[in-house]
Amino acid sequence: MSLNQFLEEYGSEEKCLNGLEQARWNKGFSCPKCGNNQYSIFYRNGNKHGQCSRHKHQSTVRSGTLFHSSKLPLTQWFLGLYFITQSKTNISALSLKRHLGVSYPTAWLMRHKLMQTMLEREQPRQLSGGVVADDAYLGGVTQGKMRGRGAKKAGLFMAAVEVDEDSVVRYVRFDPLSDLSAKSIKEWAEKSLQKKCHLVTDGYCSLPAAGSAISSHEQVVVSPLKPSDFDCFRWINIVISNAKTSMRGSIPWV
């Protein structure tokens, strides 16, 4: 979505409120306390409220969200979300400050809250179907030192992509790992993958431990070639590369 298209759809406070209401109350008001869908609507200080007919609990579309009690208009929140999600190289709090015309602490807090909300929303999701995974590292290697799996101080994480039958990526997960031991790999698989999935990895010695947590695990021995030489690793290599590029967009020294 271009910026002009975004502003056309969410360029005013009223449009943002309507979008938020459509997302939260698209089937009508539901009481956040008891789930009752019998309600009445009233307005207070220009704000639309829903009131539960059972317990008289009142709430607005902002209630229970990161917008609740915020002094910033929804237009700035929505625009901040647009810039964060549309940037291919991530966006720093300093850049967000310049785009929105707010103070640095405000931009930093907004960015933190939006990204934390996205994390909490997606973190419970387990990958299913066809999954390709590979470990990767961020930072921690100095010039002339050992790289890759032997690097002791690098930030280790596991990247995994779920692909459909047409080899199109559906979901992506990144999970930090303390090490590449069989125990850590098994714990990662139990947390990140559904039982009925087919996992494809390279031939590293500890990765078979993931097989005990899922129904099917295939290892592709890449040596002496590189993973990039195998079509099955195409998307995972792209995802890892994009993740590192995105990280460097806000933390240049990574």
DRENFI-284454 format. One record per residue (C-alpha): x, y, z; residue in three letters; chain. Coordinates in steps of 0.05 Angstrom, whole numbers. Layout:
N
X;Y;Z;ALA;A
...
***
This chain:
254
0;0;0;MET;A
28;68;-20;SER;A
29;126;29;LEU;A
-25;162;-11;ASN;A
-70;101;-9;GLN;A
-58;95;66;PHE;A
-75;168;79;LEU;A
-137;160;35;GLU;A
-161;104;80;GLU;A
-135;127;148;TYR;A
-121;201;139;GLY;A
-168;226;193;SER;A
-184;209;265;GLU;A
-254;188;245;GLU;A
-228;141;191;LYS;A
-179;110;241;CYS;A
-234;101;293;LEU;A
-279;68;240;ASN;A
-222;21;220;GLY;A
-208;3;293;LEU;A
-282;-9;305;GLU;A
-288;-53;244;GLN;A
-228;-94;268;ALA;A
-253;-102;340;ARG;A
-329;-97;335;TRP;A
-342;-122;265;ASN;A
-395;-169;293;LYS;A
-420;-119;344;GLY;A
-397;-103;415;PHE;A
-375;-161;459;SER;A
-364;-149;532;CYS;A
-289;-158;549;PRO;A
-308;-180;619;LYS;A
-359;-235;606;CYS;A
-365;-242;531;GLY;A
-438;-222;530;ASN;A
-461;-193;463;ASN;A
-524;-160;489;GLN;A
-507;-86;495;TYR;A
-527;-14;486;SER;A
-488;43;454;ILE;A
-479;113;481;PHE;A
-432;172;471;TYR;A
-392;208;524;ARG;A
-348;267;507;ASN;A
-355;249;434;GLY;A
-329;178;445;ASN;A
-371;117;427;LYS;A
-381;69;485;HIS;A
-411;-1;488;GLY;A
-445;-22;553;GLN;A
-457;-94;572;CYS;A
-531;-106;588;SER;A
-513;-158;640;ARG;A
-459;-125;683;HIS;A
-463;-53;657;LYS;A
-389;-56;641;HIS;A
-370;0;593;GLN;A
-313;3;543;SER;A
-292;37;478;THR;A
-256;10;417;VAL;A
-192;36;449;ARG;A
-203;-2;514;SER;A
-153;-58;525;GLY;A
-109;-36;468;THR;A
-43;1;466;LEU;A
-83;63;445;PHE;A
-120;64;512;HIS;A
-105;128;552;SER;A
-55;151;499;SER;A
-53;225;487;LYS;A
-30;215;415;LEU;A
-84;216;362;PRO;A
-99;151;326;LEU;A
-75;182;261;THR;A
-4;184;289;GLN;A
-9;113;317;TRP;A
-34;86;250;PHE;A
19;125;211;LEU;A
73;99;258;GLY;A
49;28;246;LEU;A
50;41;171;TYR;A
122;64;171;PHE;A
145;6;215;ILE;A
111;-48;174;THR;A
127;-19;105;GLN;A
201;-9;115;SER;A
244;-65;87;LYS;A
304;-43;127;THR;A
267;-31;193;ASN;A
260;39;219;ILE;A
295;70;279;SER;A
261;111;333;ALA;A
300;171;307;LEU;A
272;163;236;SER;A
202;152;265;LEU;A
210;217;304;LYS;A
226;255;240;ARG;A
168;224;201;HIS;A
116;237;255;LEU;A
141;303;283;GLY;A
141;277;355;VAL;A
195;276;409;SER;A
247;220;409;TYR;A
221;189;475;PRO;A
151;188;444;THR;A
176;156;380;ALA;A
217;105;418;TRP;A
158;85;463;LEU;A
110;81;404;MET;A
158;37;365;ARG;A
170;-8;425;HIS;A
96;-16;440;LYS;A
77;-31;368;LEU;A
132;-83;359;MET;A
118;-115;426;GLN;A
44;-120;408;THR;A
62;-154;342;MET;A
108;-202;378;LEU;A
55;-221;429;GLU;A
4;-231;374;ARG;A
48;-277;332;GLU;A
92;-312;383;GLN;A
42;-368;401;PRO;A
34;-387;328;ARG;A
66;-454;312;GLN;A
87;-469;241;LEU;A
55;-528;205;SER;A
56;-563;138;GLY;A
122;-557;102;GLY;A
174;-520;144;VAL;A
247;-504;127;VAL;A
293;-482;183;ALA;A
365;-460;193;ASP;A
406;-430;248;ASP;A
439;-362;239;ALA;A
479;-311;278;TYR;A
477;-236;290;LEU;A
539;-198;310;GLY;A
592;-224;358;GLY;A
646;-239;306;VAL;A
707;-194;300;THR;A
754;-189;241;GLN;A
797;-251;233;GLY;A
758;-292;284;LYS;A
720;-357;272;MET;A
652;-349;238;ARG;A
588;-390;235;GLY;A
572;-446;283;ARG;A
639;-442;317;GLY;A
632;-369;336;ALA;A
626;-366;411;LYS;A
599;-296;421;LYS;A
550;-290;364;ALA;A
476;-280;376;GLY;A
447;-348;357;LEU;A
376;-356;332;PHE;A
334;-406;293;MET;A
297;-381;231;ALA;A
240;-422;202;ALA;A
192;-411;144;VAL;A
126;-446;131;GLU;A
113;-455;56;VAL;A
50;-478;21;ASP;A
44;-529;-35;GLU;A
65;-477;-86;ASP;A
128;-461;-46;SER;A
101;-393;-25;VAL;A
119;-369;44;VAL;A
60;-365;92;ARG;A
93;-351;160;TYR;A
162;-338;189;VAL;A
189;-349;259;ARG;A
253;-326;292;PHE;A
272;-357;360;ASP;A
335;-343;401;PRO;A
375;-404;421;LEU;A
426;-410;477;SER;A
465;-463;437;ASP;A
456;-517;384;LEU;A
453;-576;431;SER;A
403;-631;419;ALA;A
364;-609;481;LYS;A
357;-537;455;SER;A
337;-561;386;ILE;A
283;-607;415;LYS;A
256;-551;459;GLU;A
254;-504;400;TRP;A
215;-555;357;ALA;A
164;-568;413;GLU;A
152;-493;421;LYS;A
154;-470;348;SER;A
126;-528;307;LEU;A
61;-565;305;GLN;A
65;-640;314;LYS;A
41;-654;243;LYS;A
93;-618;202;CYS;A
149;-637;154;HIS;A
214;-603;173;LEU;A
273;-594;126;VAL;A
341;-574;153;THR;A
414;-583;135;ASP;A
454;-642;162;GLY;A
481;-612;226;TYR;A
491;-666;279;CYS;A
443;-641;333;SER;A
384;-625;287;LEU;A
355;-696;288;PRO;A
332;-681;359;ALA;A
276;-640;327;ALA;A
248;-704;297;GLY;A
224;-729;364;SER;A
177;-670;370;ALA;A
146;-673;301;ILE;A
120;-725;252;SER;A
172;-718;197;SER;A
242;-690;191;HIS;A
286;-690;129;GLU;A
360;-671;131;GLN;A
395;-647;68;VAL;A
471;-655;71;VAL;A
498;-594;36;VAL;A
574;-603;45;SER;A
617;-589;6;PRO;A
566;-544;-28;LEU;A
529;-485;3;LYS;A
456;-482;25;PRO;A
445;-428;-28;SER;A
460;-482;-80;ASP;A
397;-520;-60;PHE;A
329;-496;-82;ASP;A
295;-521;-18;CYS;A
336;-470;23;PHE;A
320;-412;-23;ARG;A
267;-379;21;TRP;A
301;-390;87;ILE;A
365;-357;60;ASN;A
324;-298;35;ILE;A
288;-291;102;VAL;A
353;-293;142;ILE;A
385;-242;96;SER;A
325;-196;101;ASN;A
324;-203;177;ALA;A
397;-181;182;LYS;A
385;-123;134;THR;A
325;-102;175;SER;A
364;-106;240;MET;A
419;-63;211;ARG;A
367;-10;192;GLY;A
359;8;265;SER;A
424;-20;295;ILE;A
478;-6;243;PRO;A
534;-41;281;TRP;A
501;-110;282;VAL;A
***
